[in-house]
C-alpha cells in the first residue's frame, strides 16, 4: 500500500514539468490544455480517495490486530483453565465392545457428554458391523467451526476447537488423530463382523451342528444296544441279587433298574454334550458370545466354586473325621465293658448287671452330644444366618413337641436305677398285670396271662402303684391268700383245719413254710377267714389261685360245708 502511494506522489510531481513542455511545443492548442487540467483534477480526486482508503484500512488493521491480540489472550486464559480442569476431570470414554477408543471432555451443540460418547460408539459399531465396508471410506471433512470425521456419507464424530483445547492441540490435529483411531477400530470390527467372517462362522456353526446330530444318533444307538443287552440278560443269564440269603432284587426288578439306569445315562450324556456344544456354538458368533459367558457362569462357575470350597474345607473335614473316629473307639470300649458287665464276667460293687446296657446308652447320648458340640463350628455354613435360624427353629420344635418324650426319657432313667423290676419279672402296674418283656428309655412292655402285649409309658409308671411278684419270690416267697366266710355255727378250728388241708393239696404252693389261717373280721352273720400260703410260681399266679380254690371247694364238699361268700386278694410280702 505504501509503494502505491509513493508512485502517485511521483506522478503528481512529474505532471507540471510535462505540462510546461507541452505548452512550449503546443502553445496554440487550448483544447489540449483544458484536457490536461481535467485530468489533473481527476487524479487529485483519486489520490484523496486512496488516502481515505489507506486511513480506513489502517484503522481496520489496527482493530484486527487488537482483536487478534485479545483473542490470543482469551485463548491462553481458556487454555490455562482447561489445563487446570484436566487434572481433576477423568474424561468420558467412548467404549467399543468393552475397549476404550478415546476420551471426551466436553459436549457439543447442547448435547451432554455421556450422550455424545454413546452416540459416537453406536455409529462406529454400526459402521463396523456393516457387511460390505472398507476402512478407506473414513475421511475428514473440514467446516467453518468443526472438523467432521466421515464414513461414507455418515458423520462418525465432530471435533470442535474446544476439543482441541482440552487435548492440548489444534482442532485439525486432533481430528486427524481421531480419524486414524476410528479407522483402525472399524477395520477391527470388519474383521470380526464382515461378510467373509460371517461366512466362516456360518460354516463352523454348520459343522458343529452336524457333529452334534451325529453324536445324538450315536448316543441313541449306544443306549438301544445297552437296553437290548439288558433285555436279553433278563431272559438268559441274569440272576437275582441275593445278600446273605435275602433276595434284595429279583430278576425283573434288577432288569428294570438297569433299564432306568440306561435312560438316566442317556440323559446325562445328552446334557454333557449340550454343555459343551452350545457354548462352542454361541462363541462362534461375536453377537452371541455373551451367552457363552453366561452359560459358563451358570454351570462351570458353581462347579468351580464347589470344588474350591471342598478343597478349602479339607482341614476342617480332617478335624471332624478325627473327632468322630476317636469318639467311635471310645464308645466301642465302653460298649465292650457294658457287655462284659451284663454277661457277669466283669463286676463292680453295687453296680447291677442290668444297669450296664442303659448306662451305656446314656453315656452314648452324652458322647454324641459332646461330639456335635465340638464339630458344630466346623460344619460348612454353621456361621450363616440361615443355618442359625434353622437350628433355632428345630430346637423350638423339639422343645415344644417333646415334653412328654423327655418326661418318659427321664422316668426311664429313674426306673432303670431304681430297679422296681427287671426283664422277666411278673408285675402289676396300675391295672395292668403281666411279665416284663421289654424295658427301654421310654416305655415298658408287659405280656399278660392272655398273651396280650401291654405298653406302659415310663412317665406313668412313676405315678402308679407297682407290684413285683417275682421280687417277692426272690426274697423268700410270695404269699397268696383268699377270703372265705362261714356262719358262727361252724367251729373255728374245723374251718381252719379244712382250709389248711385244701392248701396242702396244691402242688403249686410250698409246704414249707406251712399255710396258715387268719380270722380277719367278725361280721354280723358270719366270720371272715383268710387262708395264706407261700408259692414260688409267681408267673403262674392265675393257676395257683385256681388250684387253691378248687382244692378248698373239694374239701368243703367232702365235709358238707358251704362258704357263705368269698373274696380273693393277692399281696406282696
C-alpha positions as semicolon CSV with decimal commas, in nm:
position;residue;x (nm);y (nm);z (nm)
1;X;0,000;0,000;0,000
2;X;0,287;0,235;0,081
3;X;0,454;0,166;-0,258
4;X;0,131;0,251;-0,436
5;X;0,105;0,588;-0,253
6;X;0,472;0,679;-0,338
7;X;0,401;0,607;-0,704
8;X;0,110;0,857;-0,701
9;X;0,331;1,130;-0,544
10;X;0,599;1,086;-0,812
11;X;0,341;1,100;-1,085
12;X;0,199;1,426;-0,948
13;X;0,548;1,578;-0,928
14;X;0,619;1,497;-1,293
15;X;0,289;1,626;-1,423
16;X;0,379;2,006;-1,405
17;X;0,705;1,957;-1,595
18;X;0,525;1,767;-1,866
19;X;0,259;2,038;-1,893
20;X;0,520;2,322;-1,941
21;X;0,693;2,126;-2,217
22;X;0,366;2,065;-2,384
23;X;0,271;2,433;-2,360
24;X;0,603;2,532;-2,521
25;X;0,551;2,300;-2,814
26;X;0,176;2,339;-2,848
27;X;0,110;2,691;-2,735
28;X;-0,172;2,726;-2,973
29;X;-0,377;2,419;-2,857
30;X;-0,607;2,548;-2,588
31;X;-0,820;2,239;-2,603
32;X;-0,529;2,025;-2,501
33;X;-0,469;2,244;-2,201
34;X;-0,827;2,207;-2,086
35;X;-0,798;1,829;-2,114
36;X;-0,482;1,829;-1,905
37;X;-0,645;2,033;-1,635
38;X;-0,940;1,798;-1,616
39;X;-0,704;1,504;-1,594
40;X;-0,518;1,664;-1,306
41;X;-0,843;1,723;-1,120
42;X;-0,948;1,361;-1,161
43;X;-0,609;1,237;-1,044
44;X;-0,625;1,459;-0,739
45;X;-0,969;1,316;-0,654
46;X;-0,840;0,963;-0,693
47;X;-0,545;1,049;-0,469
48;X;-0,780;1,173;-0,197
49;X;-0,991;0,859;-0,225
50;X;-0,678;0,645;-0,195
51;X;-0,575;0,838;0,114
52;X;-0,915;0,778;0,268
53;X;-0,896;0,409;0,188
54;X;-0,548;0,395;0,334
55;X;-0,677;0,555;0,653
56;X;-0,973;0,313;0,672
57;X;-0,753;0,012;0,604
58;X;-0,500;0,129;0,861
59;X;-0,777;0,163;1,121
60;X;-0,911;-0,180;1,024
61;X;-0,565;-0,336;1,053
62;X;-0,513;-0,175;1,392
63;X;-0,857;-0,302;1,506
64;X;-0,795;-0,654;1,372
65;X;-0,457;-0,665;1,538
66;X;-0,610;-0,562;1,866
67;X;-0,886;-0,825;1,827
68;X;-0,628;-1,087;1,742
69;X;-0,429;-0,996;2,050
70;X;-0,742;-1,010;2,263
71;X;-0,839;-1,347;2,111
72;X;-0,492;-1,474;2,179
73;X;-0,511;-1,360;2,541
74;X;-0,858;-1,506;2,580
75;X;-0,745;-1,832;2,421
76;X;-0,445;-1,852;2,656
77;X;-0,666;-1,791;2,959
78;X;-0,912;-2,054;2,839
79;X;-0,628;-2,300;2,781
80;X;-0,499;-2,234;3,132
81;X;-0,843;-2,304;3,282
82;X;-0,879;-2,622;3,076
83;X;-0,532;-2,741;3,187
84;X;-0,633;-2,697;3,549
85;X;-0,964;-2,876;3,493
86;X;-0,797;-3,166;3,310
87;X;-0,618;-3,262;3,631
88;X;-0,947;-3,335;3,808
89;X;-1,159;-3,435;3,507
90;X;-1,114;-3,803;3,408
91;X;-1,300;-3,767;3,082
92;X;-1,583;-3,975;2,942
93;X;-1,464;-4,278;2,743
94;X;-1,603;-4,385;2,408
95;X;-1,628;-4,760;2,470
96;X;-1,646;-5,004;2,181
97;X;-1,727;-5,360;2,298
98;X;-1,555;-5,310;2,629
99;X;-1,248;-5,128;2,490
100;X;-1,193;-4,755;2,534
101;X;-1,131;-4,592;2,196
102;X;-1,088;-4,228;2,305
103;X;-1,178;-3,983;2,579
104;X;-1,414;-3,686;2,554
105;X;-1,401;-3,385;2,786
106;X;-1,684;-3,166;2,659
107;X;-2,021;-3,189;2,492
108;X;-2,112;-3,044;2,156
109;X;-2,410;-2,843;2,035
110;X;-2,607;-2,870;2,360
111;X;-2,558;-3,249;2,372
112;X;-2,445;-3,395;2,706
113;X;-2,102;-3,553;2,731
114;X;-2,236;-3,904;2,809
115;X;-2,490;-3,892;2,527
116;X;-2,226;-3,769;2,282
117;X;-1,991;-4,057;2,374
118;X;-2,274;-4,313;2,342
119;X;-2,378;-4,178;2,001
120;X;-2,020;-4,192;1,870
121;X;-1,981;-4,551;1,994
122;X;-2,314;-4,652;1,842
123;X;-2,227;-4,505;1,500
124;X;-1,882;-4,669;1,498
125;X;-2,031;-5,007;1,591
126;X;-2,299;-4,973;1,325
127;X;-2,040;-4,888;1,060
128;X;-1,800;-5,163;1,174
129;X;-2,071;-5,431;1,164
130;X;-2,177;-5,341;0,812
131;X;-2,110;-5,644;0,593
132;X;-1,960;-5,452;0,299
133;X;-1,735;-5,163;0,407
134;X;-1,370;-5,063;0,367
135;X;-1,172;-4,859;0,621
136;X;-1,063;-4,627;0,337
137;X;-1,411;-4,479;0,337
138;X;-1,327;-4,300;0,665
139;X;-1,222;-3,944;0,573
140;X;-1,206;-3,594;0,720
141;X;-1,430;-3,302;0,621
142;X;-1,341;-2,951;0,736
143;X;-1,617;-2,699;0,803
144;X;-1,603;-2,347;0,946
145;X;-1,642;-2,447;1,312
146;X;-1,584;-2,827;1,326
147;X;-1,381;-3,100;1,166
148;X;-1,615;-3,388;1,073
149;X;-1,489;-3,748;1,064
150;X;-1,698;-3,918;0,796
151;X;-1,753;-4,281;0,700
152;X;-1,905;-4,261;0,358
153;X;-2,193;-4,016;0,394
154;X;-2,232;-4,073;0,770
155;X;-2,075;-3,844;1,028
156;X;-1,894;-4,058;1,284
157;X;-1,778;-3,769;1,501
158;X;-1,747;-3,390;1,503
159;X;-1,435;-3,233;1,655
160;X;-1,459;-2,872;1,778
161;X;-1,195;-2,615;1,876
162;X;-1,286;-2,678;2,240
163;X;-1,199;-3,047;2,195
164;X;-0,859;-2,938;2,068
165;X;-0,806;-2,712;2,368
166;X;-0,892;-2,998;2,607
167;X;-0,638;-3,223;2,434
168;X;-0,367;-2,955;2,402
169;X;-0,357;-2,945;2,022
170;X;-0,535;-2,783;1,729
171;X;-0,869;-2,899;1,611
172;X;-0,727;-3,033;1,281
173;X;-0,451;-3,231;1,455
174;X;-0,696;-3,386;1,699
175;X;-0,938;-3,471;1,418
176;X;-0,661;-3,648;1,222
177;X;-0,565;-3,846;1,533
178;X;-0,927;-3,947;1,598
179;X;-0,971;-4,035;1,229
180;X;-0,685;-4,286;1,244
181;X;-0,817;-4,441;1,568
182;X;-1,171;-4,471;1,430
183;X;-1,046;-4,618;1,100
184;X;-0,841;-4,881;1,285
185;X;-1,134;-4,973;1,510
186;X;-1,369;-5,003;1,213
187;X;-1,110;-5,226;1,044
188;X;-1,102;-5,449;1,353
189;X;-1,480;-5,465;1,364
190;X;-1,489;-5,554;0,998
191;X;-1,254;-5,846;1,061
192;X;-1,494;-5,963;1,333
193;X;-1,827;-5,891;1,168
194;X;-1,750;-5,864;0,800
195;X;-1,900;-6,075;0,525
196;X;-1,604;-6,314;0,500
197;X;-1,601;-6,364;0,872
198;X;-1,975;-6,430;0,873
199;X;-1,942;-6,693;0,606
200;X;-1,667;-6,867;0,804
201;X;-1,872;-6,851;1,123
202;X;-2,178;-6,995;0,949
203;X;-1,962;-7,275;0,811
204;X;-1,818;-7,364;1,152
205;X;-2,165;-7,349;1,306
206;X;-2,298;-7,586;1,040
207;X;-2,011;-7,829;1,104
208;X;-2,072;-7,814;1,481
209;X;-2,446;-7,874;1,443
210;X;-2,387;-8,172;1,212
211;X;-2,133;-8,314;1,459
212;X;-2,378;-8,276;1,746
213;X;-2,653;-8,450;1,550
214;X;-2,413;-8,736;1,478
215;X;-2,332;-8,760;1,849
216;X;-2,703;-8,770;1,932
217;X;-2,752;-9,056;1,687
218;X;-2,452;-9,248;1,823
219;X;-2,572;-9,196;2,180
220;X;-2,920;-9,323;2,093
221;X;-2,769;-9,633;1,928
222;X;-2,549;-9,699;2,231
223;X;-2,847;-9,675;2,466
224;X;-3,055;-9,906;2,244
225;X;-2,778;-10,165;2,249
226;X;-2,747;-10,145;2,626
227;X;-3,124;-10,179;2,671
228;X;-3,136;-10,473;2,430
229;X;-2,848;-10,638;2,614
230;X;-3,034;-10,595;2,944
231;X;-3,349;-10,748;2,798
232;X;-3,151;-11,044;2,665
233;X;-2,986;-11,096;3,004
234;X;-3,324;-11,084;3,174
235;X;-3,433;-11,388;2,976
236;X;-3,097;-11,562;2,969
237;X;-2,825;-11,537;3,228
238;X;-2,943;-11,270;3,476
239;X;-2,962;-11,383;3,834
240;X;-3,137;-11,220;4,132
241;X;-2,937;-11,007;4,373
242;X;-2,909;-11,205;4,697
243;X;-2,733;-11,080;5,010
244;X;-2,687;-11,327;5,296
245;X;-2,977;-11,539;5,180
246;X;-3,213;-11,244;5,137
247;X;-3,336;-11,170;4,785
248;X;-3,283;-10,799;4,762
249;X;-3,380;-10,775;4,394
250;X;-3,541;-11,038;4,176
251;X;-3,464;-11,071;3,805
252;X;-3,744;-10,841;3,690
253;X;-3,660;-10,571;3,945
254;X;-3,292;-10,587;3,862
255;X;-3,363;-10,557;3,489
256;X;-3,597;-10,265;3,548
257;X;-3,332;-10,081;3,749
258;X;-3,077;-10,139;3,472
259;X;-3,320;-10,007;3,210
260;X;-3,384;-9,697;3,419
261;X;-3,008;-9,659;3,460
262;X;-2,956;-9,665;3,081
263;X;-3,220;-9,394;3,040
264;X;-3,052;-9,182;3,304
265;X;-2,717;-9,243;3,133
266;X;-2,864;-9,121;2,803
267;X;-2,993;-8,802;2,965
268;X;-2,657;-8,736;3,130
269;X;-2,468;-8,792;2,803
270;X;-2,701;-8,558;2,612
271;X;-2,670;-8,290;2,880
272;X;-2,291;-8,324;2,881
273;X;-2,281;-8,287;2,502
274;X;-2,506;-7,982;2,511
275;X;-2,299;-7,823;2,785
276;X;-2,001;-7,847;2,552
277;X;-2,157;-7,785;2,212
278;X;-2,387;-7,493;2,300
279;X;-2,109;-7,274;2,442
280;X;-1,897;-7,356;2,139
281;X;-2,184;-7,269;1,906
282;X;-2,254;-6,939;2,080
283;X;-1,885;-6,849;2,092
284;X;-1,855;-6,875;1,711
285;X;-2,065;-6,560;1,658
286;X;-1,950;-6,243;1,836
287;X;-2,313;-6,135;1,872
288;X;-2,391;-6,442;2,087
289;X;-2,057;-6,474;2,265
290;X;-2,208;-6,327;2,583
291;X;-2,438;-6,632;2,604
292;X;-2,126;-6,845;2,631
293;X;-2,003;-6,641;2,921
294;X;-2,341;-6,669;3,090
295;X;-2,353;-7,046;3,041
296;X;-2,003;-7,082;3,179
297;X;-2,103;-6,862;3,471
298;X;-2,423;-7,058;3,542
299;X;-2,269;-7,406;3,505
300;X;-1,895;-7,414;3,537
301;X;-1,852;-7,133;3,789
302;X;-2,074;-7,306;4,050
303;X;-1,886;-7,631;3,991
304;X;-1,559;-7,445;4,032
305;X;-1,681;-7,280;4,349
306;X;-1,791;-7,618;4,484
307;X;-1,451;-7,767;4,409
308;X;-1,269;-7,473;4,567
309;X;-1,497;-7,485;4,870
310;X;-1,441;-7,858;4,901
311;X;-1,065;-7,819;4,883
312;X;-1,076;-7,534;5,133
313;X;-1,292;-7,743;5,367
314;X;-1,048;-8,036;5,378
315;X;-0,870;-7,919;5,701
316;X;-1,198;-7,893;5,890
317;X;-1,310;-8,223;5,741
318;X;-0,997;-8,391;5,874
319;X;-1,069;-8,249;6,221
320;X;-1,427;-8,377;6,209
321;X;-1,314;-8,724;6,097
322;X;-1,056;-8,742;6,377
323;X;-1,310;-8,639;6,644
324;X;-1,571;-8,887;6,517
325;X;-1,311;-9,165;6,491
326;X;-1,190;-9,101;6,848
327;X;-1,544;-9,096;6,992
328;X;-1,628;-9,410;6,793
329;X;-1,344;-9,605;6,953
330;X;-1,428;-9,472;7,299
331;X;-1,786;-9,592;7,253
332;X;-1,661;-9,932;7,137
333;X;-1,454;-9,969;7,454
334;X;-1,746;-9,863;7,677
335;X;-1,983;-10,096;7,491
336;X;-1,743;-10,387;7,540
337;X;-1,728;-10,315;7,912
338;X;-2,107;-10,292;7,927
339;X;-2,141;-10,628;7,753
340;X;-1,894;-10,784;7,996
341;X;-2,084;-10,644;8,296
342;X;-2,418;-10,757;8,153
343;X;-2,278;-11,108;8,098
344;X;-2,145;-11,118;8,455
345;X;-1,779;-11,152;8,360
346;X;-1,697;-10,805;8,491
347;X;-1,837;-10,698;8,826
348;X;-1,838;-10,378;9,027
349;X;-1,965;-10,335;9,381
350;X;-2,325;-10,213;9,396
351;X;-2,346;-10,198;9,017
352;X;-2,606;-10,442;8,888
353;X;-2,563;-10,617;8,556
354;X;-2,897;-10,488;8,427
355;X;-2,761;-10,132;8,464
356;X;-2,488;-10,197;8,207
357;X;-2,692;-10,151;7,889
358;X;-2,890;-9,837;7,994
359;X;-2,573;-9,684;8,138
360;X;-2,400;-9,739;7,805
361;X;-2,694;-9,581;7,623
362;X;-2,683;-9,274;7,849
363;X;-2,306;-9,244;7,802
364;X;-2,356;-9,285;7,427
365;X;-2,611;-8,999;7,418
366;X;-2,378;-8,766;7,607
367;X;-2,082;-8,867;7,388
368;X;-2,277;-8,795;7,068
369;X;-2,396;-8,462;7,210
370;X;-2,039;-8,369;7,302
371;X;-1,923;-8,465;6,952
372;X;-2,189;-8,246;6,791
373;X;-2,088;-7,953;7,011
374;X;-1,723;-7,995;6,912
375;X;-1,779;-8,029;6,537
376;X;-2,070;-7,779;6,516
377;X;-1,844;-7,483;6,443
378;X;-1,653;-7,690;6,185
379;X;-1,961;-7,769;5,977
380;X;-1,992;-7,575;5,647
381;X;-2,225;-7,277;5,678
382;X;-2,256;-7,306;6,057
383;X;-2,190;-6,932;6,091
384;X;-2,452;-6,830;5,836
385;X;-2,777;-6,669;5,943
386;X;-2,986;-6,931;5,764
387;X;-2,809;-7,215;5,943
388;X;-2,860;-7,047;6,279
389;X;-3,225;-6,974;6,204
390;X;-3,294;-7,337;6,109
391;X;-3,114;-7,455;6,422
392;X;-3,327;-7,231;6,642
393;X;-3,643;-7,346;6,462
394;X;-3,557;-7,714;6,510
395;X;-3,468;-7,654;6,875
396;X;-3,801;-7,477;6,932
397;X;-3,995;-7,762;6,769
398;X;-3,804;-8,015;6,976
399;X;-3,868;-7,822;7,297
400;X;-4,238;-7,768;7,231
401;X;-4,317;-8,110;7,089
402;X;-4,108;-8,339;7,305
403;X;-4,226;-8,255;7,658
404;X;-4,388;-8,596;7,706
405;X;-4,097;-8,769;7,536
406;X;-3,842;-8,602;7,762
407;X;-4,058;-8,690;8,063
408;X;-4,066;-9,056;7,959
409;X;-3,691;-9,050;7,899
410;X;-3,615;-8,912;8,244
411;X;-3,864;-9,152;8,402
412;X;-3,698;-9,440;8,218
413;X;-3,358;-9,340;8,359
414;X;-3,503;-9,318;8,710
415;X;-3,678;-9,656;8,679
416;X;-3,359;-9,813;8,548
417;X;-3,160;-9,719;8,855
418;X;-3,449;-9,770;9,100
419;X;-3,485;-10,129;8,971
420;X;-3,853;-10,183;9,065
421;X;-3,846;-10,474;8,820
422;X;-3,624;-10,641;8,564
423;X;-3,690;-10,823;8,241
424;X;-3,877;-11,145;8,314
425;X;-4,046;-11,032;8,636
426;X;-4,418;-11,082;8,680
427;X;-4,552;-10,744;8,792
428;X;-4,867;-10,543;8,833
429;X;-4,856;-10,178;8,718
430;X;-5,178;-9,997;8,791
431;X;-5,449;-10,211;8,629
432;X;-5,205;-10,399;8,404
433;X;-5,056;-10,728;8,509
434;X;-4,807;-10,944;8,324
435;X;-4,447;-11,043;8,260
436;X;-4,196;-10,769;8,174
437;X;-4,066;-10,846;7,824
438;X;-3,909;-10,509;7,732
439;X;-3,780;-10,203;7,911
440;X;-3,627;-9,908;7,729
441;X;-3,579;-9,539;7,787
442;X;-3,940;-9,451;7,706
443;X;-4,178;-9,743;7,766
444;X;-4,217;-10,079;7,941
445;X;-4,394;-10,372;7,772
446;X;-4,580;-10,650;7,955
447;X;-4,724;-10,980;7,835
448;X;-5,039;-11,060;8,032
449;X;-5,190;-11,401;8,102
450;X;-5,397;-11,376;7,783
451;X;-5,074;-11,331;7,583
452;X;-5,157;-10,967;7,508
453;X;-4,877;-10,708;7,483
454;X;-4,943;-10,410;7,711
455;X;-4,734;-10,092;7,663
456;X;-4,698;-9,863;7,964
457;X;-4,522;-9,523;7,936
458;X;-4,240;-9,483;8,186
459;X;-4,378;-9,147;8,296
460;X;-4,699;-9,324;8,410
461;X;-4,514;-9,595;8,598
462;X;-4,376;-9,343;8,848
463;X;-4,731;-9,227;8,920
464;X;-4,887;-9,575;8,955
465;X;-4,852;-9,846;9,216
466;X;-4,618;-10,122;9,103
467;X;-4,628;-10,475;9,248
468;X;-4,338;-10,708;9,168
469;X;-4,445;-11,065;9,241
470;X;-4,119;-11,219;9,120
471;X;-3,913;-10,998;9,354
472;X;-4,117;-11,131;9,648
473;X;-4,034;-11,486;9,538
474;X;-3,662;-11,400;9,531
475;X;-3,683;-11,267;9,888
476;X;-3,836;-11,583;10,036
477;X;-4,165;-11,649;9,870
478;X;-4,488;-11,492;9,758
479;X;-4,791;-11,524;9,985
480;X;-5,118;-11,585;9,810
481;X;-5,440;-11,563;10,009
482;X;-5,813;-11,590;9,973
483;X;-6,102;-11,491;10,199
484;X;-6,390;-11,724;10,296
485;X;-6,683;-11,653;10,523
486;X;-6,878;-11,902;10,737
487;X;-7,159;-11,873;10,986
488;X;-7,093;-11,871;11,352
489;X;-7,242;-12,219;11,380
490;X;-6,932;-12,380;11,227
491;X;-6,646;-12,415;11,477
492;X;-6,340;-12,201;11,402
493;X;-6,093;-12,489;11,444
494;X;-6,284;-12,701;11,194
495;X;-6,277;-12,430;10,930
496;X;-5,905;-12,361;10,981
497;X;-5,832;-12,734;10,952
498;X;-6,021;-12,767;10,623
499;X;-5,864;-12,455;10,471
500;X;-5,511;-12,575;10,554
501;X;-5,594;-12,920;10,419
502;X;-5,708;-12,771;10,087
503;X;-5,393;-12,557;10,063
504;X;-5,166;-12,856;10,136
505;X;-5,317;-13,042;9,842
506;X;-5,194;-12,775;9,593
507;X;-4,875;-12,870;9,405
508;X;-4,803;-12,505;9,313
509;X;-4,791;-12,399;9,681
510;X;-4,496;-12,450;9,911
511;X;-4,529;-12,699;10,200
512;X;-4,263;-12,514;10,396
513;X;-4,338;-12,269;10,536
514;X;-4,679;-12,422;10,605
515;X;-5,002;-12,245;10,512
516;X;-5,179;-12,058;10,790
517;X;-5,525;-11,910;10,852
518;X;-5,617;-11,567;10,984
519;X;-5,954;-11,456;11,116
520;X;-5,972;-11,115;10,957
521;X;-6,322;-10,992;11,051
522;X;-6,630;-11,073;11,252
523;X;-6,938;-10,972;11,059
524;X;-7,297;-10,958;11,178
525;X;-7,391;-11,301;11,048
526;X;-7,062;-11,469;10,962
527;X;-6,692;-11,487;11,031
528;X;-6,425;-11,398;10,767
529;X;-6,131;-11,639;10,737
530;X;-5,816;-11,584;10,527
531;X;-5,605;-11,876;10,404
532;X;-5,239;-11,778;10,339
533;X;-4,983;-11,995;10,159
534;X;-4,637;-11,949;10,008
535;X;-4,553;-12,006;9,642
536;X;-4,252;-11,965;9,416
537;X;-4,452;-11,973;9,095
538;X;-4,507;-11,602;9,052
539;X;-4,559;-11,634;8,678
540;X;-4,844;-11,883;8,738
541;X;-5,050;-11,688;8,986
542;X;-5,377;-11,745;8,799
543;X;-5,307;-12,120;8,803
544;X;-5,206;-12,104;9,169
545;X;-5,531;-11,936;9,273
546;X;-5,736;-12,166;9,056
547;X;-5,577;-12,477;9,208
548;X;-5,614;-12,339;9,563
549;X;-5,982;-12,263;9,517
550;X;-6,052;-12,599;9,358
551;X;-5,900;-12,799;9,645
552;X;-6,066;-12,588;9,913
553;X;-6,405;-12,636;9,747
554;X;-6,340;-13,010;9,722
555;X;-6,252;-13,032;10,095
556;X;-6,562;-12,836;10,197
557;X;-6,783;-13,052;9,977
558;X;-6,631;-13,365;10,124
559;X;-6,729;-13,241;10,472
560;X;-7,066;-13,096;10,367
561;X;-6,966;-12,736;10,433
562;X;-7,052;-12,441;10,214
563;X;-6,898;-12,092;10,241
564;X;-7,147;-11,809;10,262
565;X;-6,930;-11,575;10,040
566;X;-6,570;-11,541;9,923
567;X;-6,324;-11,265;9,826
568;X;-5,976;-11,317;9,678
569;X;-5,682;-11,076;9,728
570;X;-5,307;-11,102;9,649
571;X;-5,044;-10,906;9,838
572;X;-4,665;-10,892;9,836
573;X;-4,459;-10,986;10,140
